């Protein structure tokens, strides 16, 4: 038996709780920044001023000038809206950091699955239930609350039927863009991938046909590929019904790739270690008890994420250069992960979280964030209805 004669002093002290907290904070900042930006439009030009023909003319003239790429005129309305439009790149940059949240959640999922390998089936069942529940809640909210709310608001603001129809078309288009935000689909897919790669059936049909069992890993992979393809087609190629769009994954292919690579490395790291000539003959079980084993895994995670970031940067540059719009394939978004690669050097995927009280704080945080966003967007909706009232009056004036 060989004993360890040297071990690293580097400590991997972070649990997935740290990544979850960072992810939630980034999610809050990104969502609130966008909502505040939208709400600023309501303060720059009060709804009462929009009712005047001069202000309305300036606003619609500005929209036309933005579309045509020319921004001319320095009335108070145009000048105020110019300032907001020039702020958009910064707001967009802050909002984009919220897109790293899925990979933090998948890091947490990976850590949890490793620590609770005996309850993988229960984890899969949990996420399957959450996926279906979220999907049904999304459809109910869309068909039984959102459209009826638009009609009710239209009637309360005395909008004409044409304007209400235009509003419904606009909301329908937005819903097709943001419909597939069910994060539980991604958690379920990754849980299934981990299950088919790591789990070994002990009895039943699959215990006698292990190769067939392993081949089922193609199910979550094909689901992800189909989601990417049809999400791309649904952008501007074909019209896909909302109930179908809501079933697709759109959390970013880079997050899934990271999870897949780490799962495969976890599966074969014993073989990789035993074939390493620099292990000094140390038994793998003893190696797992060392700090070096934790650091090695953290270094691999950091390296994998860095490689993904490099490819994502390339896809983003090609998109910006208008070579091709890779963002349609959920690519070009992982570049924001650069800022967090170093954290993986301190991450211990096998370390259990100490402060379970955070589970309660997560719920409070979600509720507070939801309340704040609802309040901000309520202001935005009221303002939008005032603008639609101007359009409605214009349409009625043309009819007269």
NORNORLIN-V376815 format. One record per pair of residues at least 12 apart in sequence whose C-alpha atoms are under 6 Angstrom apart, sorted by the first residue. I is the first residue (numbers start at 1). J is the second residue. D is the distance in whole Angstrom. If there is no record, write none. Layout:
# NORNORLIN-V376815
i=I j=J d=D
i=I j=J d=D
This chain:
# NORNORLIN-V376815
i=2 j=282 d=5
i=7 j=292 d=6
i=8 j=292 d=6
i=12 j=346 d=4
i=12 j=347 d=5
i=12 j=348 d=5
i=13 j=346 d=6
i=14 j=346 d=6
i=14 j=347 d=5
i=14 j=348 d=6
i=15 j=347 d=6
i=15 j=348 d=6
i=15 j=351 d=6
i=15 j=353 d=6
i=16 j=108 d=5
i=19 j=104 d=6
i=23 j=101 d=5
i=23 j=104 d=6
i=26 j=98 d=5
i=27 j=98 d=5
i=30 j=94 d=6
i=30 j=95 d=4
i=30 j=98 d=5
i=39 j=380 d=6
i=103 j=255 d=5
i=111 j=349 d=5
i=127 j=184 d=6
i=127 j=188 d=5
i=131 j=184 d=5
i=131 j=185 d=6
i=159 j=389 d=6
i=159 j=392 d=6
i=160 j=392 d=6
i=163 j=392 d=6
i=179 j=246 d=5
i=180 j=245 d=6
i=180 j=246 d=4
i=180 j=248 d=6
i=189 j=220 d=5
i=193 j=217 d=5
i=196 j=214 d=5
i=196 j=217 d=5
i=227 j=248 d=5
i=227 j=249 d=6
i=228 j=329 d=6
i=232 j=328 d=5
i=232 j=329 d=6
i=252 j=330 d=5
i=298 j=344 d=6
i=298 j=345 d=5
i=299 j=345 d=6
i=302 j=341 d=6
i=302 j=344 d=6
i=309 j=334 d=6
i=309 j=335 d=5
i=312 j=332 d=5
i=312 j=334 d=5
i=312 j=335 d=6
i=313 j=335 d=5
i=315 j=332 d=5
i=316 j=332 d=4
